[in-house]
Amino acid sequence: MKKVILQGFSIALLFFATWFILAQVDWVDLLNIRKVSAKTEERLGTVFYNWFRKSDLERSDRALSKAMDSIINQICTSNNIERGPIKVHVLENPQVNGFALPDGHLVIYTGLINSVENEAELVGVVCHEIAHIQLNHVMNKLTKEIGLSVLLSMTTGNSNSTVITKAAKVLSSSAFDRELEKAADLEGVRYMIKANVNPEPFANFLSKLGNDKEEMPEYVTWVSTHPQSKERAEYVEKYGKNKVKHGRQILSAQTWNSVRALLKQR
Amino acid sequence: MNHVLDQNALPTEHEAEAASSSYLMSLIAIIAGLPLPIVNLIATLIFYLANRKSTYFVRWHCTQALLSQCSLFLINSYGFWWSMSILFREPTITSNYIAYMLAAFIFNLTEFIVTVYTAIQTRKGIHVEWWFYGGLTKLLCKPYL
């Protein structure tokens, strides 16, 4: 009996030892898996971005691009985030919405910029979406909701438009898991604090849109798809309270006003 | 593995065939049931249940075949659900995952080779006892019902 138990343990030990020894090899690098998955994500990013650009015009005004670049640059520099992979796009759409797509595409609707009262509110939303990108929530969510095989078929052009539409809607108009949302909120607030931007206006923005939701539900997509706005506003406020004493403005007041005026012209 | 014959007499042609089939069942089930890890376990279990009142030689080998599938079932199940979580939840393939799948493959291959060898030997009426599984079978399978 003792011999059999000992032999059983030996077999289990042999298996775990084999696993441990094999795990010392960097298979991901050896088999170029990182490169392949990066390529897949890049293709998906292009597929989705092209889908959104078909229905909404991309704003390419120089002043607007420069302003958005300044905001993203400041957030990335302050938080040691690689700026290159983040591609920001402002699309002409009245919905109060902003979302992240695969391969670092960050889409902001003009409706969102128009609805914020100050720059810090916009920075809050941008930081939240950058956090989703940095924490790899986008691909995780897509895989969970759509399935890896369907996603792979999209990259090879074997997928029909219904599937792409469904996947695009998953990205733009439905929230991540509550846990992921909270993680992105808190990570976003950390980015704001490091960039020396006061997070309190972002908490106010959440709270305000949570209230406005009842009055204009069709436009306030970002909040209606991100549930528990009040609860989020509370923990964002709590987490960011008194962390930034003298918050700064990334854009000058003149640039900010000119961006707002530019969007209101259309 | 050792080849000690602990029965009193050599198995008959029918017994050798039935004992050999218990190993073949798991091999056929692997081919039919991939990638589901439970199919080969179910196949050997059914064969064991069908032969549990047979002669000692047949019962003994059915039990050994069934026990050997149990450990593979654990290894393969873990690998299967890990793969499922990559496909449907978090699409991150890590070196740790690849190492596990390779280790599982090595164990499956070893088991496959040993199973084929044992199936051939038992068909000839030669008794084959596996390391660990043989000892465990001895503890569980008694000469008289």
Interface residues (C-beta under 8 A of the other chain):
Chain A: M1 K3 V4 Q7 G8 S10 I11 F15 T18 W19 F20 L22 A23 Q24 V25 D26 W27 V28 D29 L31 I33 S37 N136 M139 N140 T143 K144 G147 L148 S149
Chain B: S71 I75 I86 L87 F88 R89 E90 P91 T92 I93 T94 S95 N96 I98 A99 Y100 L102 A103 I106 F107 W131 F132 G135 L136 L139
